[in-house]
Amino acid sequence: MNTKRPNKKWRLGPTYALGIVTLLLAIAVVCGCGRKSENEALLYPGPDDVQQYMYKGFTYAKNGQYDKAISEFNKVIKIDPTNDEAYDNRGIAYMMMDKFSQAMSNYTKAIKINNTNANAYNNRGLLYAKYRGKYDKAIADFTKAIDIEPDFIDAYISRGMAYSYKNQYDKAISDYDKAIDINPREPNAHYNRGVAYYNKAEYGKAWDDIKKAQILNPEVVNQKFLETLRLKMAEPKATPSREKGLSVHFIIKAVAAENPAYPQGFIVTGKGKITFFKTPEELIRFFSQQDKEVQNNGIWLLVTNLDAYTEEDKAAEKKLEELCRQQNIKLFKARGLDLSTAGKN
């Protein structure tokens, strides 16, 4: 059936850095003259009827009357069962009513009808991330939305937040950077980037972004978070301590060959137990699970004579250095006798 689709979309904004979901509503301008009765429209739908019902759905949703909005979107779907935007909008209404299973099925139906519906991918991603905790699936959906619409600013912010939930702050910041490139006056991108910088203990950068967001739109800034950041800015910088960080012994191949009790790799001792990690990636994953105090004091790597390193040992140490740089982890290296003068790499 050839029915005219609205040229605007109802978009669910990704402004939930501190648990806040904001609805962004776009209403198509529709001519109200010469309308048929509702029964006539359903029996003999014309090109304007879909827009009329969609418009009414938008209006009800804007006023928080989501059940009535759903009723209007139902009428659109009855006229045009292939209207992916109606399924997407109905999914948002269900989501705002905390009916997440219905929302998920509607988003998925919209995508099945039209796999280039970037908005449906973004909305489903929000549902995966915010209410299901399935961040990898959310990231996949946000990425698909971006592939479809490379300048879809909400999808970049949403994906950045999903990365933040996974503690992948550098990836999150990269997405916020892109969102700000698209629109330098987007307050949510500045605010969420500020939160990411805060979680990396880069309080100066966090302050700059939060203040920028406050200038652009004071309503997006959580005042308790702003006060917490202000206090952090006032704290004297602490000197990293090996006792408070993660102490790691790097067991090279030659040492492992001489003492089978110490396999090649990385050994962490503490709390009465010894934990072994074969690869730098395993060690970094373990470190990322430690409490804030440990993370703030970094990794302290005890090494041996460099002349005894094999190429394999050198590659493992280099990989650890690379991962620490990428994730902004403090790395200190020293031989056992040199701990008092250990230098940061």
N, C-alpha and C positions, 0 to 999 in steps of 0.2 A: 504494500500500500504506500502510495506516495504522500507522506505527510511532512509538513515543514517542521524542522527541529529548531528549538531555541538556540540563539547564537551566543548565549552566555551559560556559564556553568556554576553550580553551587559547589564551592570548594571548602574543604575542611582544613583549616590552617594548622600548621605544625608547631604552634607556640605552647609547648608543654614542658619546658625545661624543668620547672619545679611543680609538675603535676597539673598544669593549667591547660585546658583545651579550649581554643577559641574558634568560633564558627565564622567563616567569611561567606557572605551571601551576595550573590550577583543576581539581579532581577532583570529579565528581558523586558523591554518596552513592548507592550502589546496593545493593539487597537481594540477598544471594547465596544465599538459600534456594530450594530447588525448581528448580535450574537443569537444563536439558536438556543432553544431550551436544552437543558442537560440531556433529556431523553432523546431529542432529535440529534444532538451531537454524537451520542453513543451509537445510535442506529445508522446515522448518515454522516459520518465524520468527514470534515473538510480540512483543508490545509491549516486553518487557524485554530482548530479545536485543540490540537495537542498543545499549542502554545498557551491557550487559555487555561487548560488544566495544570500545565506546568507552572504557570504564573501563580495560580491559586495555591498550588503546593508550596511554592517559594514563600508566598505571603504568610501562610499558616506556620511554616517552619520558622520564619523570622520572628513570629510572635510566640514561639515555643509551643505551638499546637501541633505536635508531631504526628499524633494519631490522625488528625484531619489532613495533614500534609500527605501522609501515606495513602489516605483514601483518594486524593487527587492524582497521585502518581499511579495508583492502581488503574484509574480511568485511562491514563495515557497508555499504559501497558495493554489494556483491553483493546484500545483502538489500534495500537502498533506494538505487537509483542516483540518486535526486534529493536525497540527503542532503548539502546544501552544507557543513555543518559537518565532515563526514567528509573531504571534499575539502580544506577549509581546514586541518584538522589534519594531513592527510597531506602537504600542502604545507609545513607547518612542519617536519615530520620530515625531509622531503627537504632543506629549507633548512639544517637543523642538520647534515646530512651533506654539505653543500657541493654538492648536486645541484640547481643553481639552475634549470636548464631544466625539470626535473620539478616543482620548487616553483612556478615561474611558471605552468605549465600547470594545476596543481591550483588555485591561487588564482583563475585566470581562469575555470576550470570552475565553481568555487563561486559566483563572481559571475554567471556566465551562468545558473546555476540559480536564484539568489536575488540580485537586484540591490540588495537592502537589507541584505546581509551586511556590516556595517561592519567587522567583524574581518578579513574577507578583503581588503577594500580597504586596510586599514591594513597588513596583512602583505605584500601585493603592493607597496605603497608602500615598505616597508622594503627589499624586494628591489631595487626600482628604484634607491633612493638609495644603499644601502650597497654593493651588489655589482655594479651596472650603471652607476652614475654618471649616471643619467638623472633629474636632480633635478626638472625640470619635470613629468615624468610622475608622479614620486613625490608632488609637491605636489598634483597633480590627484587622486590616489587618497586622500591624507590629507584633502583638502578634502571629497571625497565621503563619507568615513567620518564626518566631523564633521557634514555635512549630515544624515546618517542618525541619528547619535547626538550631539546638541549638547554633551553632557557627557563625551564620550569623551576622557579626559585623555591617554591614550597617543598618540592621533592628533594632539593639539595639540603634544605634545612632539616627536613624529616630524616634523611639518611644520616646527616651529621649527628642528630640526636640518638639514632640507633647505634652509631659507632660509639657515642659517649656512654651509652648504657653498657657497652662491652668494654669500657675503659680504653678504647682505641682513640685517644684524644687527638693525635696528630691527623688521623684520617678525618675525624670530625671537623677539625679546624680547616682542613683543606676544602671540605664541602661548604663550610661557612664562608671561606674566602671566595669561593665561586659565586655563592649567593650575593655577596657584597659587590663582587665585580659586576653582576647583572644589575643590581640596584643598591648603590651605596647608601641609600636612605632607608633600607629595610631594618627596622629596629630589632626584630626577632633574630636576625642573623647576627647582629652585633651582640645582643644579649647572650645568646647561646654560645657564641664564640668566647665571650667573657667567662662564662661558666666553665668551658673547657680549659681555658688558660688557668682559671682558679684551681681546677683539679690537677693541673700540672705544676702547681705552686709558682706559676709565673704571674704574680699578683699585680705587677705594674701593667702588663698587657691586659690583664683582666679588668683592671680599673679603667683603663682607657676605653675599652669596649662597653663596659656597663654604663659609664657616664655618657658615651655617645648614644646608646640606646635610650637613656633617660631623657636626653635632649630631643630625640626624634619622637618618642612616645613614652611619657612617664608611666603609663599604665602597665607596660610590659615588665617593669623592674620590680622585683620582690624586695621590699624595703628591709626585711630581716637579713636577706642575703647580702644586700648592699652594706649593712652595718657589720656583718661578719667579715666581709672583704675589707672594710675600712680598718677593722681591728688587726687583720692580718698584715695590712700595709704598715701599721704602726709597730709591729713586732720587730725586735732586733733579729738579724739573720743569724741562725745557729750554725756552728761549725759541725760538719758531718762527723759522726763518731762510728768507729768500727764496732764498738760494743752494742750500738743501737741499730746498726745496719745488718746486712747479711754477709757473714764471713764464709768464704768459699775457697777450698783447696783445689788447685788445678793439677790433676794427676796426669803427667805426660806419659807417653808410651814407654820410655826407658824406665821410669819409676814403676809403672804397672808390671813391666816384665820382671823386675827384681822382686816385687812383692805382690803376689797374686791376691792378697787381701784388699788391695787398693786398685780397682779396675781403672782403666783409662777413662778420663772424663772429669766431672766436677763433683766434689763432695762437700756437703753442708753438714756441719755438726751443731747440735744445740738441743736443749730440752731433753738431754739424756738419750738422743738417738742420732744415727748417721743416715743421711739421705744421699743417694747417688743419682747423678744425672749424666746420661751419655752424651747429650748434645747441648749446645748453647740455647737452642730453642726451648728445650725442656726446663733448663735453669731459669730462663726469663719468664716462662709461664708460672713457675713456682714463685718467683719473686713478685709477680703481679698479684698473687693471692695473699701476700703478707699485709699486715696492717700499715697504716699511714706512717707511723714512726719509722718502721723498717724501710719503707720506700723512700722516705725523706732523707735517710742516711746512706742509701745506696748499697752497691755491691762492693765488697772488699775481697779482691782476688789475690790469693797467695800463690805465687809462682816460683819456679825453680830457675836454675842457670839456663839462660837463653841458648847457650851453645849446645845444650843437650836436646833441643827441640827438633823433632822431625818436621817435614813439610806438613804432615797431617796435624801436628800440634799447633803449628803456626796458623794454619787455616782455621782451626777451632777457636783460637784466641782472637783472631781477626774478626771472625763471625760474631763473637760475643761483643766486641767493641762496636761493630756495625749496628747490632740490635739495640745496644744501649744508646747509641746516638739517635737512632730512629725513634726510640720511645722516651727520649729525654731522661734516661736513668743514669744517675751518678755512678761512675765506675772508677774504683781506686785499685791500683796494682802495686804489689810490693813483694819482695822476698821476706821470709820470716824475720830476719834480723833487721830489716829496714822499715818495720811497721810504723815506728814513731815519725818517720819522714815520708810516709807513703804519698805518692803523687797521683793526682786525678788524671785519667786519660781523657 
